[in-house]
């Protein structure tokens, strides 16, 4: 595991700055460029560890000369449907992008990248596109005007012509809530968000799965649900709102790790302890999660593998002229660390 010192030395900043950036400290005055450099270095160090593990068990076939020859000099576009600042708020997307970039280098693929706030979708000679983030049907139709070779990462309106790489969030939420229930938790709050694309609010599968599971267990209470945006700042705000409302909870499921980090800060500022008073679980297992105090229990979404799988699908689609879409469902993993514990006096 990379240390804060490793990251600080490569980013040419202090260990304190690294720690505060990784914990989304809103009082820290540093540029977005510095924050991005710290997050990218952190994820790159983790990605290299992932690649070493992968190559050691022989699971990666990219080292074969034939594989590289087949796909040489393909031009691939990565379309990020979020802004650069939104990527900083949720490093899960950053990890995905870096994974694709790393895999593209091994395949000798030329990448073009465009964010929502600086898109250049008219870029020429694209053999195919990988789309990361929320998107609506109208935007999908626009992308079809550029190329028939498209792979989406994340849930999108299903189009049988396209490929999709996604995770089973319903199963992940069910297993996570079962884990908390087995620890004796019954008052389990949910802190989440909803994406908005061109004025259209998109449903979030984690929220839907939470509500379904809690209702099936006869535990659902609408007062336990707090919805905002997927950022550490909103995780902090929503958790403060929940605590101020007088609604009691013994555990919190956050829609991503950034929100979980914000929620933990709010809990601690109220003089409560994590996990003794309130347990917290996040989603994504961004590299930051392991540096927290306490370290964050979270659902790992294997972003590196998702990014590489998307590139594999796209290159296979281009080479074979495949027109039928594939949907690849990547399993999740509950990473148990220090931010959850059993209820002392189970209800």
C-alpha positions as CSV (number, residue, x, y, z in Angstrom):
1,X,0.0,0.0,0.0
2,X,1.3,3.5,-0.9
3,X,1.9,5.7,2.1
4,X,1.1,9.4,2.6
5,X,4.8,10.0,2.5
6,X,5.1,8.3,-0.9
7,X,2.3,10.5,-2.3
8,X,3.6,13.7,-0.8
9,X,7.1,13.1,-2.2
10,X,5.8,12.5,-5.7
11,X,3.4,15.5,-5.6
12,X,6.0,17.8,-4.0
13,X,3.7,18.8,-1.2
14,X,3.6,18.2,2.6
15,X,2.2,15.0,4.1
16,X,-0.4,17.2,5.9
17,X,-1.6,18.6,2.6
18,X,-2.0,15.1,1.1
19,X,-3.9,14.0,4.2
20,X,-6.2,17.0,4.1
21,X,-6.8,16.7,0.3
22,X,-7.6,13.0,0.6
23,X,-10.1,13.7,3.4
24,X,-11.8,16.4,1.4
25,X,-10.9,19.2,3.9
26,X,-13.0,22.1,2.7
27,X,-10.9,24.6,4.8
28,X,-7.7,23.7,2.8
29,X,-6.7,26.4,0.3
30,X,-5.0,24.7,-2.6
31,X,-5.6,24.8,-6.3
32,X,-7.7,22.2,-8.2
33,X,-4.5,21.4,-10.1
34,X,-2.7,20.4,-6.9
35,X,-5.7,18.4,-5.7
36,X,-5.9,16.6,-9.0
37,X,-2.2,15.8,-9.0
38,X,-2.5,14.3,-5.5
39,X,-5.6,12.2,-6.4
40,X,-4.0,11.0,-9.7
41,X,-0.7,10.0,-8.0
42,X,-2.7,8.2,-5.3
43,X,-4.7,6.3,-7.9
44,X,-1.7,5.6,-10.1
45,X,0.2,4.0,-7.2
46,X,-2.8,1.8,-6.5
47,X,-3.3,0.9,-10.2
48,X,0.3,-0.2,-10.4
49,X,-0.2,-2.5,-7.4
50,X,-3.3,-3.8,-9.2
51,X,-1.3,-4.5,-12.4
52,X,1.5,-6.3,-10.4
53,X,-1.0,-8.6,-8.8
54,X,-2.7,-9.2,-12.1
55,X,0.4,-10.1,-14.0
56,X,1.8,-12.3,-11.2
57,X,-1.0,-14.8,-11.6
58,X,-0.9,-14.8,-15.4
59,X,-4.4,-13.3,-15.7
60,X,-3.4,-10.5,-18.1
61,X,-2.9,-11.4,-21.8
62,X,-1.7,-7.9,-23.0
63,X,1.9,-8.8,-23.0
64,X,1.5,-11.0,-26.0
65,X,2.9,-9.5,-29.2
66,X,0.0,-10.6,-31.3
67,X,-2.5,-8.8,-29.0
68,X,-0.6,-5.5,-29.4
69,X,-0.3,-5.9,-33.2
70,X,-4.0,-6.5,-33.8
71,X,-5.1,-3.2,-32.1
72,X,-2.1,-1.0,-33.0
73,X,-2.7,2.7,-33.6
74,X,-6.4,2.6,-32.9
75,X,-7.8,6.0,-31.9
76,X,-10.2,5.8,-29.1
77,X,-12.2,8.5,-27.4
78,X,-13.1,8.7,-23.7
79,X,-16.1,10.8,-23.1
80,X,-16.6,11.9,-19.5
81,X,-20.2,13.1,-19.0
82,X,-19.2,15.0,-15.8
83,X,-17.0,18.1,-15.2
84,X,-13.4,18.1,-14.1
85,X,-14.5,19.5,-10.7
86,X,-17.0,16.6,-10.3
87,X,-14.3,14.1,-11.0
88,X,-12.4,15.6,-8.0
89,X,-15.5,15.2,-5.9
90,X,-15.7,11.5,-6.7
91,X,-12.3,9.9,-7.4
92,X,-14.1,6.7,-8.5
93,X,-14.4,8.2,-11.9
94,X,-10.8,9.4,-11.9
95,X,-9.6,5.8,-11.1
96,X,-11.7,4.5,-14.0
97,X,-10.1,7.0,-16.4
98,X,-6.6,6.3,-15.3
99,X,-7.2,2.5,-15.7
100,X,-8.3,3.0,-19.3
101,X,-5.3,5.3,-19.9
102,X,-2.9,2.6,-18.5
103,X,-4.4,-0.2,-20.5
104,X,-4.4,2.0,-23.7
105,X,-0.6,2.5,-23.3
106,X,-0.1,-1.3,-23.2
107,X,-2.2,-1.7,-26.3
108,X,-0.5,1.1,-28.2
109,X,-3.9,2.9,-28.5
110,X,-4.1,6.6,-29.0
111,X,-6.6,8.3,-26.7
112,X,-8.6,11.4,-27.0
113,X,-10.4,12.7,-23.9
114,X,-13.2,15.1,-23.4
115,X,-15.0,16.3,-20.2
116,X,-18.5,17.7,-20.0
117,X,-17.1,21.2,-19.5
118,X,-14.7,21.0,-22.4
119,X,-16.0,18.4,-24.9
120,X,-14.7,18.1,-28.4
121,X,-17.0,15.5,-29.7
122,X,-16.2,16.4,-33.3
123,X,-12.7,14.9,-32.9
124,X,-11.9,13.1,-36.1
125,X,-10.9,9.5,-36.8
126,X,-12.3,7.9,-33.7
127,X,-12.5,4.1,-34.1
128,X,-14.8,4.0,-31.0
129,X,-15.8,5.7,-27.8
130,X,-15.8,4.8,-24.1
131,X,-18.4,6.8,-22.2
132,X,-18.0,7.2,-18.4
133,X,-20.8,8.7,-16.2
134,X,-24.5,9.3,-16.3
135,X,-26.1,10.0,-19.7
136,X,-29.6,10.3,-21.2
137,X,-31.2,8.9,-24.3
138,X,-30.8,12.1,-26.4
139,X,-27.0,12.2,-25.7
140,X,-26.7,8.5,-26.6
141,X,-28.3,9.3,-30.0
142,X,-25.8,12.1,-30.5
143,X,-22.9,9.8,-29.8
144,X,-24.3,7.3,-32.4
145,X,-23.8,10.0,-35.0
146,X,-20.0,9.8,-34.3
147,X,-19.4,6.0,-34.3
148,X,-21.4,2.8,-33.9
149,X,-18.6,1.4,-31.6
150,X,-19.6,2.6,-28.1
151,X,-19.0,1.1,-24.7
152,X,-20.7,2.7,-21.7
153,X,-19.4,2.4,-18.1
154,X,-22.2,2.7,-15.6
155,X,-26.0,2.3,-15.9
156,X,-27.4,3.8,-19.1
157,X,-30.7,3.5,-20.9
158,X,-30.3,0.0,-22.5
159,X,-29.6,0.1,-26.2
160,X,-28.9,-3.4,-27.6
161,X,-26.5,-2.0,-30.2
162,X,-24.0,-0.7,-27.5
163,X,-21.8,-2.4,-24.9
164,X,-22.2,-1.7,-21.2
165,X,-19.9,-2.5,-18.3
166,X,-21.7,-2.1,-15.0
167,X,-21.8,-3.5,-11.4
168,X,-24.7,-5.2,-9.7
169,X,-25.5,-2.4,-7.2
170,X,-28.7,-4.1,-6.1
171,X,-26.8,-7.2,-4.9
172,X,-24.1,-4.9,-3.4
173,X,-26.7,-2.9,-1.3
174,X,-28.5,-6.1,-0.3
175,X,-25.3,-7.7,1.0
176,X,-24.2,-4.5,2.7
177,X,-27.5,-4.0,4.6
178,X,-27.5,-7.7,5.5
179,X,-24.0,-7.2,7.0
180,X,-25.2,-4.2,9.1
181,X,-28.4,-6.1,10.1
182,X,-26.2,-9.0,11.3
183,X,-24.3,-6.5,13.5
184,X,-27.6,-5.6,15.2
185,X,-28.3,-2.4,13.3
186,X,-32.0,-1.6,12.6
187,X,-32.0,2.2,12.3
188,X,-29.9,2.4,9.1
189,X,-29.8,5.8,7.4
190,X,-29.1,6.4,3.7
191,X,-27.1,9.4,2.5
192,X,-27.1,9.6,-1.3
193,X,-27.6,11.6,-4.4
194,X,-29.2,11.7,-7.8
195,X,-27.6,12.6,-11.1
196,X,-29.1,15.2,-13.3
197,X,-28.5,15.2,-17.0
198,X,-29.9,18.2,-19.0
199,X,-32.6,18.9,-16.4
200,X,-33.6,15.2,-16.2
201,X,-33.1,13.6,-12.8
202,X,-32.0,10.0,-13.0
203,X,-33.0,7.3,-10.5
204,X,-30.1,5.9,-8.4
205,X,-30.0,2.1,-8.1
206,X,-28.4,2.3,-4.7
207,X,-31.3,4.3,-3.3
208,X,-33.8,2.1,-4.9
209,X,-32.2,-1.0,-3.5
210,X,-31.9,0.5,-0.1
211,X,-35.6,1.4,0.0
212,X,-36.6,-2.1,-1.3
213,X,-34.5,-4.0,1.3
214,X,-35.6,-1.8,4.2
215,X,-39.2,-2.1,3.3
216,X,-38.9,-5.9,2.9
217,X,-37.3,-6.0,6.4
218,X,-40.1,-3.7,7.8
219,X,-37.4,-1.1,8.7
220,X,-38.0,1.7,6.2
221,X,-38.4,5.2,7.6
222,X,-38.4,8.0,5.1
223,X,-36.8,10.3,7.7
224,X,-33.7,8.2,7.5
225,X,-33.2,9.1,3.8
226,X,-31.1,12.2,2.9
227,X,-30.6,13.0,-0.7
228,X,-28.3,15.7,-2.2
229,X,-25.3,15.5,-4.6
230,X,-22.5,12.9,-4.7
231,X,-19.9,15.0,-2.9
232,X,-18.1,15.0,0.4
233,X,-19.5,18.5,1.1
234,X,-23.1,17.2,0.7
235,X,-22.3,14.1,2.7
236,X,-21.3,16.4,5.5
237,X,-24.3,18.7,5.1
238,X,-26.9,15.9,4.9
239,X,-25.4,14.1,7.9
240,X,-25.6,17.3,9.9
241,X,-29.2,17.7,8.8
242,X,-30.0,14.1,9.9
243,X,-28.4,14.6,13.3
244,X,-30.1,18.0,13.8
245,X,-33.5,16.5,13.0
246,X,-33.4,14.3,16.0
247,X,-33.9,11.2,13.9
248,X,-31.8,8.4,15.5
249,X,-29.7,6.0,13.6
250,X,-26.9,3.5,14.5
251,X,-25.5,3.1,11.0
252,X,-25.2,5.1,7.7
253,X,-24.9,3.7,4.2
254,X,-23.5,6.4,2.0
255,X,-23.8,6.3,-1.8
256,X,-20.1,6.8,-2.3
257,X,-16.9,7.1,-0.3
258,X,-16.7,10.9,-0.7
259,X,-20.2,11.2,1.0
260,X,-19.1,8.8,3.6
261,X,-16.0,10.9,4.4
262,X,-18.2,14.0,4.7
263,X,-20.7,12.1,6.9
264,X,-18.0,10.9,9.3
265,X,-16.7,14.4,9.7
266,X,-20.1,15.6,10.6
267,X,-20.6,12.8,13.1
268,X,-17.3,13.4,14.8
269,X,-17.9,17.2,15.0
270,X,-21.0,16.4,17.0
271,X,-18.9,14.6,19.6
272,X,-20.0,11.2,18.4
273,X,-17.7,8.3,17.6
274,X,-17.4,6.1,14.5
275,X,-18.1,3.3,14.8
276,X,-18.9,3.2,18.5
277,X,-22.0,5.5,18.2
278,X,-22.7,5.3,14.5
279,X,-21.2,2.9,11.9
280,X,-20.6,4.1,8.4
281,X,-20.2,2.3,5.1
282,X,-19.3,3.8,1.7
283,X,-19.3,2.8,-1.9
284,X,-16.5,2.5,-4.5
285,X,-13.4,1.8,-2.3
286,X,-11.5,4.8,-3.6
287,X,-7.9,4.6,-2.5
288,X,-8.5,7.4,0.0
289,X,-10.7,5.0,2.1
290,X,-7.7,3.1,3.5
291,X,-6.1,6.3,4.8
292,X,-9.0,7.5,6.9
293,X,-9.2,7.4,10.7
294,X,-11.0,5.1,11.2
295,X,-10.4,3.4,7.9
296,X,-13.6,3.1,5.9
297,X,-15.6,0.0,5.4
298,X,-16.9,0.2,1.8
299,X,-18.1,-1.7,-1.2
300,X,-15.3,-2.2,-3.8
301,X,-16.5,-1.7,-7.3
302,X,-13.2,-2.7,-9.0
303,X,-12.9,0.4,-11.1
304,X,-9.6,-0.6,-12.5
305,X,-11.0,-3.9,-13.9
306,X,-14.1,-2.1,-15.1
307,X,-12.0,0.4,-17.1
308,X,-9.8,-2.3,-18.6
309,X,-12.9,-4.4,-19.5
310,X,-14.4,-1.5,-21.3
311,X,-11.3,-1.1,-23.5
312,X,-11.2,-4.8,-24.1
313,X,-14.8,-4.8,-25.2
314,X,-14.4,-1.9,-27.5
315,X,-11.2,-3.2,-29.2
316,X,-12.9,-6.6,-29.7
317,X,-15.9,-4.9,-31.1
318,X,-13.9,-2.9,-33.6
319,X,-11.7,-5.8,-34.8
320,X,-14.7,-8.2,-35.3
321,X,-17.1,-5.6,-36.6
322,X,-19.6,-6.8,-33.9
323,X,-23.0,-5.0,-34.0
324,X,-24.7,-6.9,-31.2
325,X,-24.3,-5.3,-27.8
326,X,-22.8,-7.0,-24.7
327,X,-23.7,-6.3,-21.1
328,X,-20.9,-7.2,-18.7
329,X,-21.8,-7.3,-15.0
330,X,-18.8,-6.9,-12.7
331,X,-19.2,-8.3,-9.1
332,X,-18.6,-6.1,-6.1
333,X,-16.8,-6.9,-2.8
334,X,-17.5,-5.7,0.7
335,X,-14.2,-4.5,2.2
336,X,-14.5,-4.6,6.0
337,X,-12.3,-2.1,7.8
338,X,-12.8,-0.1,11.0
339,X,-15.8,2.1,10.5
340,X,-18.4,-0.5,11.4
341,X,-19.1,-2.3,14.6
342,X,-21.9,-4.3,16.3
343,X,-24.6,-2.4,18.2
344,X,-23.9,-2.6,21.9
345,X,-27.6,-2.9,22.8
346,X,-29.3,-4.4,19.8
347,X,-32.8,-3.2,19.3
